[in-house]
Every structure is written in structure tokens, then in C-alpha cells.
Amino acid sequence: MLEKLGQVIKKATDKIANAIFLDKGLVDSIVRDLQRALIEADINIMLVKELSDKIKKAALDERIKEIDKKEHLIKLLHGELIKILGEYKPLKLKKGKNIIMLLGLYGAGKTTTVAKLGNYFAKRGNKVAVVGLDVHRPGAPEQLQQLGDKHKLNYFVDLKEKNALKIWKKHEKELKDYNLVILDTAGRHNLDKELEKEIKELAKETKPTESILIMPADIGQAAKKQAQEFKEAVDISGVIITRMDSTAKAGGVLTACAETQAPVYFIATGEKINDLEEFDPERFLSRMLGMGDLQSLIEKIRSVTGEDKQLEMQKKLEEGKISLEDVIEQVKSMGSMGGFDKIKSMIPGLGNAKIPDNLIENQESKIAKWEHILKSMTPEEKANPEILKKQTSRITRIAKGAGVNNSDIRSLLKQYDMLNDMIQGGADMDMSQGMSEKQMKKLMKKFGKKKMMRFK
């Protein structure tokens, strides 16, 4: 997402930093490159002009000492870009009952986002229920039901009822047991009077604590009009942007939200259940520039594992006791996060690194084979894989029992060694407090750089 824009901004920053003198020719060249990249990213042309004028004015301001000018210009560029992206305003649940109503037009991805948002907050210790109130789109209740079953979410749907208010009233008492209720509502091709009336009636009855508009990233400049209309009609409190992974023109919707003062709470970066990230303009810009975003990586890990599993794994890490079953769970988690290629942009220094396609991706068949291998192992072998390396006869016995090759077992053992390397790299961290950014950097430096050398 916006990868080309990030590259141009980084190139512009490097040009400024490395220049001996910031003359008019260099400044004009930098501004032209920026303008082209910003417009291609679908950012409002007036905002592009405003940014260009500020850069030119600051670069040629003779009152600023030449030695300070470069630093001033880089800070100005970054500051203005963050201003364009909007204010950081996270979605915080209040104590007690929270009801989030998701709104949006057809094709925005509301139902999928309901499940993603439910999963996001459930993994953070909340008791979550999702409710299907889209009674118009064929298959909407069934889709929510399938997502609920697949991802172990509590859901309330009615496959026959065609009145959204009746569905709400039918389940209202049961929903009091949940501290977060997420409502999936109907959409239309546009915000017509009928849709406006329905969502106003629902809002009056359900009393949502948050009304969130779902918009796809590829909507471009039309986002401003849509955000404004929904804000005036139903007083939306924020926005979630979907399909951020499928377009290079996401700048349009991001800047449109900033202009209408509709904060972007989350961005959806893929189709998987965990592909939902809190939107922080500074962290977003950092990733665009290839500087990483460790906080988002930590949040993504939390989304995948859940609090109970985190505590269980932390205990094992503290004791230095991991089993082959733990290895398989960790590889599964990496797959749920979108694979190494998807998370490498969050790790400083690895954004542009070439990762072999089969390092983490395409692991589903391997995982199935590994799980089959475990069934042919003794409890001692699962808990202490080191004994397999010392006694190759055990590997041969297990391979025959599982109907696999010896190399398949060695592949699992190699994965075990990689995880052990990571644990040893982070052994001095305070696991009770979780992983700090500094600790994550140290761990990634040990794991990432060493492993990258092996794969070149």
C-alpha cells in the first residue's frame, strides 16, 4: 500500500540530507517528484499544492541558516505528511457496555469487518458478540454465521426475519451479558432516504457508543463526499478503511477522512481475520519510508495469539522449555499474520529485503505433515526434540510410522532450532511485561539479519 509514494518520499528526504546546498533547481526537482507521487496516490491536488508551496518557501528562506535548513526541511516534510494523513485517535472501549454500529454502502466490506473487529477485541480479553442486522443483502446473515463459526465468535442472526429492529429486540436481553456488541447493518448503492431512515431508527433503539463508517480504499476522492454525508446524517464517530492492500491510491480516502475530521480507527490490510490494524499516521508513515513499525507488529501478534496463549507461551519461554507442538503453533500463527513477507515491512531494516517465497508461506501442507509426524512420536520426543538429533534411528522409526521421509522430520527440527534461536536472542527480556520496542529490535536484529544472511 502506497509503496511507491513511500519510496519517493524517502528519496526526497535523502536528497535533502545529502545536498551540499539547497538551490532552487534541486528544490524544484524534489517538489516535482513529490507532486507526481502524491497525485498518483490520489491525494487532493489542493493539499499537494499547499505542501509544495511550504517546502519551496522553507527551502529558499534566507533567514534560516544553511546548516539548520536541511533538518528543518525534513521535519517540515514529515510533519506536513502526517497532517495530511490525519489525527491519531484510537478506538477505546469504555468501562461497561459498548455497542459499535458499522455503517456503509454495498461492497465496502462491512460483514467481514464485523468479524475482524470482533476478533480484534476478543483477543484482547473482551466478551464480544456480533449481531446480523443486514436484512436486505442476500446471504448477509449466513455470511456472518459462517464467519462466527469459523473464528469462534459469539453471533446472533436470524435467517428468516426481515425486520432489523425485531432481530435486535429478540436478542436484546441475551446481549446484556457482553461488554462489546458489534452490529452489522444494511447498505445501499448510495445513502438514500430509505437507508438513512433505517439506520437512524436502529441507532435510536440500540444507542450505539460508536457509529463507524466502512469505506474501501479504492473509493478515492469520492470518500470525502461519502464521509461528509454519513457524518451529517448519522453523526459517525470514525472510519475503518478496507482493501488497503489492493490499491496504490489509498491516499484519497485517508486525506478525505482527515479533511472531514472523521478519524480513521483501523485499516484492513488483507482478507484474513487478523488483517486489521489500528491506524496511527506516524507509524503508517514510518512503514511507508521503510523504517518499520514494531508497535503494529506487537499488536498483530496479540491479535493472532490471544491473551491466554500469550501467557502460556511466555511461561514456556521463561523456562526455556518449548516442544515441537509449540513450534507448529508458532508457524500457524505466522501464517495467520499473513506470512513473513507481509510483516517484514514492520521490522526496521527488513522492509525491502528479499525473502524466499517458501520461508513461511506455503506452509499449510508442511503443517499437516508435521502434525501427522507428531502422532508417531513418544511424549518424550515431542517435549525434548534434541534426542532425535543424537539418535537417528528414532528419526527413521518415526518416518516409517508417519509415512514420510526423514527429510520431513529434519525440516520440523530445523524450524524448532529457528524458534530456539529467537528465544535465546530475547532471553534477557522481562516476559511478564511483554516485549518492549527495544527488546523487539534486539530480537529481530539477531533473528532477522542472521537468517537473511543464510537465504541470500
N, C-alpha and C positions, 0 to 999 in steps of 0.2 A: 504494500500500500504506500503510495506517494514516494516510492523508492527513488525515482528519477529526480524528483524535487529535492529530496534529501542529499543526493549526490551533487546537485548544482549548488545548493546552499553551502555544503562542506567545501566545494571547490572555491566558491566566492570567499569564504572565511579564510582559507589557506592563501589565496591571492593577496588578501588584505594583510594577513600576518607576515607574509614573506616579502612584501613590497618594500623597496628602499624609500621611494617617495610615492605618495598617493596623488598622482597628477590627474588632470581631467580625463585624459584618454583611458587610463586604467579604470577609473571610477565609472565612466560611461560603458566600458566593456562589461564590468561586473554587473551593473544595473540592467543592461540588455539581456544578459544570461538569466538573471533573476526574473525579470519580467516575463520572458518566454516560458520559463519553467512554472511560474506561478499561474499564468493564464492557462497553460496546458493542464494544470491541476484543477482548473475550473474555479479559481479564486476570483472573487469580484474585481472587475477591472479598476474600479474606483479605489479599492483598497490597495491594489498593486501600484497605482499612480501615487497614492499617498506615501507608501513605503519608499518608492523610488525617489520622490522629492526629498524625503527626510534623510536618506543616505547621501544624496548629492550635496545637500546643504551642509551636513555634518562633515563630509569628507573635504569639502573646499572651504570650511570655516577657518579663516586665518587666526582667529582668536585662540583656537585650540593648538597647543604645542604639538609639533610633528611626532615627538616621542610618545605622546599620550593619545594621539589621534587614532592609531590603529586599534588599540584596546577599546577606545570609546566607540568606534565604528562597529566592531564585532559585537559589543554589548548592545548597541542600538539595534543591530540586525536581529539578534536573538530575541531581544525584548519585544520588538515590533511583531515578530512572527508569533510569539506566544500570545500577544494581544489579539492578533488575527484569529488564532485558534480558540480563543475564549477563556473564560474564567474556570478555575478548578473548583468544582462543587460536588463532592462525593455524595452518594445517596446513603444517608444514615437512618437506620431504623430507630424509632423512638421506643421507650420502655412501654410495655403493654401491647395493645393490639395495633397492628399495621395492616392496612388494606391498600394494595397497589393496583390501580386500573391501567391496563395497557390499551392504547388507542392507536388508530392508524388506518390507512387506506388499504385496498386489496393489494396483495403481493408484497407487502412490506416485511412480512415475516413475524407477525405477532405471536402466533401459536407456538412456533419454535422458540421464540424469545421468552415466552411464558415459562417453558420448561428450563431453558438456560438460566433464567433469573431465579427460578425455584431451586435448581440445583446449586447455584452460587451461594445462596443464603442458607440452604440446608446444610451444606458442607462447613458452614461457619457456626453451627450449633443452634440454628433456629428451627422451630417446629413449623413447617411450611405446608400449605395446601394450595393447589391450583384449581380454579373453577372455570368451566367452559360456558361462557355466556354469549358465544357467537352462534346464534341460531339460524343464520341466513346462509353462510357459506357451506355448500355440501361437503360433508366429510370432516368439518372442523371439530365436532365433539369426538369423533373416532380418532382423529389425529392426536388430540390431547390425551385421550385414553391410552393410546399406544405409547406415547412419549412417557406418560406416567408409569406404565408398567415396565418399560424398558429401563428407566432410570430410577426406579424405586421412589417415585414421588407420590404423595397423597393427592388424589384428584377427585373432583366432584363434577360429573357430567350427566346429562340426561339425553339419551339418543332420540327420544320421541318428542319431547316438549319443544314448542316453537315460540315460547314467550320467555325472554331472558329474565324478567322480574320474577316470574313464577319459579324458575330454577333457583334463583338467589334465595327466595323466601323458603323454599323447600329445604334447603341445606343450612340456613342461617344459624340455627341452634347448634348444629354439629361444628360449624366453623369457629365457634367461640373457644374451642379447645386449642386453636392455633394462634401463634403470635404474629404470623405473617400469612396473609391471604392474597394471592395474585389472580386477578380477573382477566380472562381473555374475552374481548368484546368484538362486536361485528365491525366490518369495514364496508367501504363502498369504493366506486371508482373516483369519487370526489366527495368533499364534505358538503353534502346536500342537506336540506332542511330535515328530511326524514332521519338521517343518521345523527344529526345534531340533536334532534328531539330525543332519540333513543338513548344516547349517551348521557344527556342531561338528566333524564329520568332515572337511569341507572346510578348516576353519581349522587342524586338526591336520596335514593334509597340505600345505597351501600356506604355512603360517606367515606370515600377513599382518602387516605392520608397523603397519597401521591397519585397524580394522573400523568402518565408518561406516554409521550408520542413516539411511535416506532417509525423510523424513516430509513429507506435504503440509501446507501452511499452514492449509488449511481443516479440519484434523482437530480443532482447538480444544483444549479441556481434556482430551480423551482422549489427547493427546500425552504427558501425564505418566505415565499407566499404561503406555503402549506403550514409552516410553523406559526406564522402570524395568525392565520385563520383559526387554527386549533386553539391558540393562546387566547384569542378573543372570544371564541365560542364556549370553551370549557375550562379555561384557565389552567393549561398544562403546567406542571411543575418542572418538567425536564424532558430529555430526549434520549433514546437509545438508537444508535445508528447501526444498521445491519449491512451485510455484504461488503464490509471494509476490505476483504481480501480479494474481491473480484474486480476492483476498479482502481485506476490511477488518478481518477478525477474526484476523489473524496474531499478535496479542499472546498468544493462548492457547498456541500452540506455542513461541513464544520464551521466555515465562516458565516453561513446563513444563520446557524444557531447562535453564534456569537453576536451577530447583528441584532437579532430579535430578543436577545438576553434570555434565551431558553438554554439552560446549562445542559451539556452532554454528560450524562451519568456513566454510560457504558458504550463500548463499541464491540460489535460481534465480528470476529476475525476468521470465521470458518463455519462449517456445518456441524461440527461435533459439539456435544453437550457442554464441554469445558471451554469452548471458543468464545468466551465473553470476558472482556477486560474493563476495569474501571478506567475512565478517561481522565488523564492528567496531562494538560498541554505541555508542561515542561518535560515530563517523562516521554511523551509521544515525540516531541522534537528531538530529544536525546537519541531515541531509536532511529529516527529518520536520518540523523547525522552519523549513524554507525557507532555511537558512544555507549550503547547498551541501555538496559533498563532492568536492573536487578530486582527492584521492588515489585514490578509486574511479574517477573519470573517467580518470586516467592509467593505472590498471590495465586499464580496459576498452579503451583504445587499444592497449595492449600485447597484449591477448587477440586483438584483431582483426588487427593487422598482423604480429605475429611479429618475432623479433629481426633476421633478415636484411633484411626490408623496412624495418624501422625505421632500420637503419644506412645503407641505400641512400638512404632519403628524407632522413635527417639530412645526408648529404653534399651532396645537391642543395640543401637549404635553406641550408647554409653557403655554398654557391657562388652562391645566388640564381638557380639555373637549374632551373626546372620546365617541363615540357612539357604539352601537352594530354592526353597519355596519363596523366600523373601526376594531373591534375585528375579524370579519370574514376575512377582507382583510389581517390582520396580520397573521392569521393562514394559509391562502392561500400562503402568502409569505414564511412562514416557510416550507411549502410543496415544493415550488419552489426551495428552497435552499437544498432540499434533505432530509429534516426532521432533528429532533434533534440528532438522532444517527450519522448523517453524519457531523454535525457541532460541536459536543461536543469535538472532538479532537483539535479544535481551541481554546477552552476555558480552561485556566490554571486550573488544578486540576480535570477536568471532563473527561479527555481522557479515563480512564479505568472504569468510573462509569457505573453501571448497570442501564439503563434507560428502563422503561416499554415500550414494543413494541407499545402500543396504546396511548402513551402520545401525540405524534404529528402525527406519521404515521397512516395510515388507516383512515384519517380524511375526505376523499372525500365524503363519504356517509353522514357524520355528517354535512359538509358544505352545501350540497344540502338541508338537512333537516332544517338547521339554516336559510338559505335564504328563505325557504318556510315559516318559523315561522315569519320572519320579515314582510311578506306581511299581516299578521294578526294583526300587531301591529299599534298603533297610532304613529304619528311623535314624540309625547311627550315621549312615552315609549321607542322608539329607541334611542332618544337623552339622556334620563335620566333613565337608567335601574334600578336605586335604588328604584324607586317607585314600581317596581314589587315585590321586596322583602318585602315591607311593606303591600302590598295588594295582597294576594294570590289568591283572586277572579279574578284578572287580568290574572294571570298565567293560571287559569282554562279556562277562556274565550278564550285566545289566543290558548291554546292547542286544544280546540274543533274546533276553526276556521281553524287551520292548519292541523288538523287530526293527531296530535302527542300526546305523553304522557307528563304529567307535568315534568317528569324527563328530557326530551329532552330540555325543556326551562331552567331548572336549570343547565344543562350541559353548555349551552351557557352563562348563568350568571356566572358560575364558571370560564369560560375562560375570561370573562370580568374582574373578580376580579384579576386573574393572571396578566393580562396586566396592570391593575391599580397598582398592587404591583411593577411591573417593573418600571413604571413611577415615583412612589413615591421614589423608590430607586435611580433614576437618576435625581431627581427634581432639584438638585443644579448644574447640568451641563449647560454649555453655548451652547444652541441648535443652535445658529447662526453660531457657529464654528464647528458644528458636534460633534461627540463623540470621545474624545481622548482615548488613550490606558488606561490611569489611570482611567478615568471615566468608561470605559467598564469593567475594572476589578472590580470596586466597584459595578457596576450594577450586574455583573454576580455573584459576591460573595453573594449579597443579594438574588438574584433570584435563582441561581443555588443551593447553599448549603441549603437554606431553603426548596426549593422544593424537593431536593434529600432526605432530612430527612422524608418528607411525604411519599415518594414512597418506602422506604426500607421495 
